[in-house]
């Protein structure tokens, strides 16, 4: 008898679920797709902090009055549950020894990321855009992600060592003037559930933000023979003030934006904590950031929800 009752209850539940398949989803979204969209440019911004060249003292301390050129090239790839991005990071600058234990560098950088990807399935929510005339939150298919993140700026890095000729710690700090723009950043949607199932439209994001980012860190210098230096490092900083990302949802006969009355933009630009390990070759004057191969993907996965896979490489050349 109990088995018969269980079967009847199961059938009733199945019929109830089928009959309400097109009603508003009772399952709350596990991820806000607008924050997934925000996390992608924030992860690209983080790659700049990993790719920033850390000043090194010259091996020739008789050249304290001379400037040394610095060129850094990096590449990063990001894959999230909404869209992907990949880009190149270029840094040009000069280093100078202030005295035997202190050196500094002046840097300029240009980072260019392009957004791409295929189809994904997640929950569409109105977020802080007011008066969206759709039966949401509901599941939707997102497609055709597109856009560009351009991150440019200037930086000052100051380093204070004990004795550069021996193993030991150095204190590193400075600041960055940053400009982060989101250009034509968008993704198409098609609602799959709810009373508006089949409705198609677009979600667009934008922003142009200036930051001043002070940072401080420390780096250990280990002489691995006469040719190589191992340089484990850690730093933290915060972009100020908090930036804003706009969002607009469009569909058949409507357009709603966070910049409309009653809306509010999405904050963008997070404090960061980076860890890395440089390998400097005195013969070629090249430094390879080998630590970021592990720490950058782990950090982005932990800090920026939805950025499940990331990768970056970075190489610095210093003149003597």
N, C-alpha and C positions, 0 to 999 in steps of 0.2 A: 504494500500500500504506500509506504514511504517513497519507494522508487517511482511509483506512478505519479505521486504529487510532485516530486523533483522534476520529472520529465515535463509535466504540465506547466510548472513555473518557468522552466527553461524556455519552452515554446512561447509562453506569454511574453517573456522578456525579449526574445528574438523579434516577435511581431511588433512590440513596442518600439524597439530600436529601429526597425525597418520603417515604421510609420513616421518616425521623427528624424529620418536621415537628413532631410532638407531643412530642419529647424535650426535655430541658432545653436552653436556648439556649446555644450555644457562643460566641456573640458577647458579650463583656463590655459592660455598660451604659456608654454614653458620658456619661451624666449620672445622678447619684443623685437621684431625685425628692424625697427628703427635704431635700436641700440646695437644690433648686429651691424647695421650700416655705419654707425658711428665708430665701432671698434676697429673697422678696417683702416680708415685713415689714421686713427690713433696708433695702431700697430706700425704703420708706415712711418709715423713721426718717431716712434721709439727706435726704429732702425738707425735714424740719424744719431741718436745718443750712443748707440753701439759703434757706429762708424766714425765718430769724432776722433781725430788724432790726438793722442795725449803727448804733450811736450816731453822731449828727452834732452838731457844736457849733451853738449858736444863732447866727443872724446878728446878733442883738442881744445884745452882751456886757454890756449894763447889766442884763440879766435873769438874772444868775448865781444869784441866790437863789431863782428861780422854777422850778417843775417844769412840764414840758411833756408832755402826753399823747401816747402812741404807740399806733396801731392798725394791725395788719398782717393782711391776708387773702390766702390763697394756695389754689391748687387743684392737685392732682397726679393723674396717671393712669399706671398701670403695667400692662404686658402681658407675661406670661411664658409659657414653654412648658407650665406646669402650670395656672396660674390668673391672673386679672387682679384689680386693685384700683384703686379711685379714692377720693379723699377731699378734705376741706377742712381747712385749717390756719388757726387763729385765734390771734393774739397781742395781748395788751393789756399796756400798761406805761406807765412815765414815764421821761423823760430829765431830766438836770440838769447844768448846767455847774459843775464843781468850781472851775475857774479859766479863764483865757483860752485855755489850751492843752489842758485835760483835761476830759472829760465822761464821764458814765456813765449807764446805764439799768438799771432793774429791770423784769423782764418775767415774764409768766405765759403759758403756751400750752396749747392744746387742739387735738389733731389726731385726726380720726375717719376711718378708712378702711374701706370695705366690699369684701369679696371676692366676685367673680362670675366667670362664664366658661362656656364650652361644653365640648365633648369634645376630648381630646388623646390622643396615643399616645406612650408612653414605656416605660421598663423599671421594673418594680416590684422593689425589693430589700427585704430584711428590715432592713437598716441595723443599728442597735445594739439593736433589739428582740430578745430571746432566744426561741428555741424556736418560731419561726413554722412551723406544719406545712404549708407550701406548697412546691411545686416552683418555687422562684424563685432567681435572677433570671430573669424572663421578661417578654415584652412584654405590656402591658395597655392597655386603654382607660380613661382617667380622665374622670370626668364630675361634674356638679353641684358645682363648688367653691363653698364658702360660708364665711362668717366675718366677723370684725371685728377690726381693729387699733386700739387706743386708746392714744394717746401724749400724755401730759400732763407738765407740769413748770414749773419756775421757772428764771430765768436772770439773770445779772449780766454786763453788757458794759461794758468800760472802754476808752476811746479817748484816745490822746495824740497831739496834732498839733504841728506846728511853728507856723506862722502860718496860721490858718484862712482868712485873706483872700487868700492866694496859693496857687498850685499847689504840691503837695508830698505827701509820704508821711505816713501816720499809722499808728501801731502800735495794734492792737486785740487784746484778750484778754478772758478771763473764764471762766465755768463754768456748766454746766447741771445741775440736778437733774431727772432724767428717770424716768418710770414708763411702761414699755411692756407692754401686755397683749395677748394673743392669745386671743380669745373665740370658741368654737364654730367654729374654723378646721378645715375638713375637706374631703375629696374622696372620691368613690366610685370603685371600680375593678372591672374585669372582665378576668380573665386571658385573653389571646388565644392564647398558645402554651404548650407544656409539657404535662406529664401532668395538670395541674390546669386546663387550658383550660376556660373557661366559668364558673369559680368567681368569685363576686361578693362584695364586702366594702367596707370603708371604712378610710381612713387619717385619723386625727385628730391635730391639733397643738394645743399649748397653752403658756402661759407667762405669768408675771407677774414682771417684772424691774425693779429699781431701779438706776439708774446715776448716777454723778457724772462729767460729761464736761468736763474742762478743754480749752480751745482757745486758739490764738494765731494771729494773722494780720496782714496788712498791707493797706492800702487807699490808692490814689492819688487825690488830689482835683484835678480839672481843671475850671477855670471856663470853661464854653462860653458866653461872653457873660455878660450881667448876670443872666440868668434861670435858666440850667441849670448843674448840676454833673454831670460824668461821674465815676463812682466804680468803676474796676476794682479787684477784690479777690481775695484768696486766703487761705484759712485751713485749719488742720488741727487735729484733736482726736481723742480716744479715749474711748469709754465704758468706765467702770470700776465694778465688776469685770466680767469676762465673764459674760454672761447664759446662761440655759439654756432650750431649747425642748423640751418633751416630745413624744413621738410614740407613737401606739398604732395597731396594725393589728388589725382584726377581720374575721372571716369565718365561714363555717358551723361552729359549735361551738367557736370559739376566740377568744381575745383576748390579745394580747401587747403589752406596753408597755415603753418605755425606762426606766420607773420600777420595773419588776419586777426581781427578783434576777438579776444577770448582765447587766442592761442599763445603758446610759449615755445621758444626755440630749445633745442637740445644742447646741453653743455658738452664741450669737446676740448680735450687737452688734459691729460692725467699726469699726476706726479709719477716719477719713474725711479726704478732701482735697477741698475745694470751691473752685471758681473762679466768679466772677460779674462782672457789670457793672451797676451801678445808674445810673439816670438820675433826678436829683432836680430837681424844678420848684419854684423858690422862690415862685412866684406862688400855686400851689395847695397847696404843702407836701406834694406827693405824690412818692413815689419808686417807680419801676418797675424791677424786677429783669429786665432784658432779656438779660443774659448767660446766665442759667440755661436759656433757651429752647434753647440749643445745648449748653452744658457739662453740664447734668444728664443728658440722654439719653445722651450719649457716655460719661460717667462710669459710669452704671449698667450700660450694655452691657459695658464693660470689666471692671468690678469684680465684678458679680453675675451669674454665669453663668445664662443662661436668661431674664433680664429684657431682652428684645430691643427693646422699645419703651417709652418713657416720655416724659412731658411735664409741665411745671409752669409756672404763672404766679404772680407775687407782686407785691403792691402795698402800700406802707406810707404812712400818713398821720401827720404830726407837727404838733402844735399849736405855736403861737408866742405 
